[in-house]
Amino acid sequence: MGARAEGLPWERRPREGEHAYAAFLAYRDLGPGRTHEAMRVHLGEQPGSIKPIERWSASWDWRRRVGAWDARRRRGADPAARRLHENPRSCPGHRPESPSAT
């Protein structure tokens, strides 16, 4: 029961701010090829604006949390999440990256 008592890894952590959690969700929903740079582009931020994303990622353990999210989707435990994993463009608010940002 220990892991469940703390909640699922992709759920909001205690003391995780609203903006940090919203950024985590956007990062999570970018899919398996996600990067901090792709996240910056997704948010429409300027090239020098990656530091807050890196801080939030490190502080709130984004890699482990999205790893758990991806693993659950691969197992098919959540059909809606599996559809998102297979087609991230189906996510409401999805903005494709511009070709010059790669």
Secondary structure, DSSP 4 states (H G I P E B T S, - for coil): -HHHHT--TTSPPTT--HHHHHHHHHHHHT-TT--HHHHHHHTT--GGGGHHHHHHHHHTTHHHHHHHHHHHHHHTS-HHHHHHHH-GGGSTT--PPPGGG-
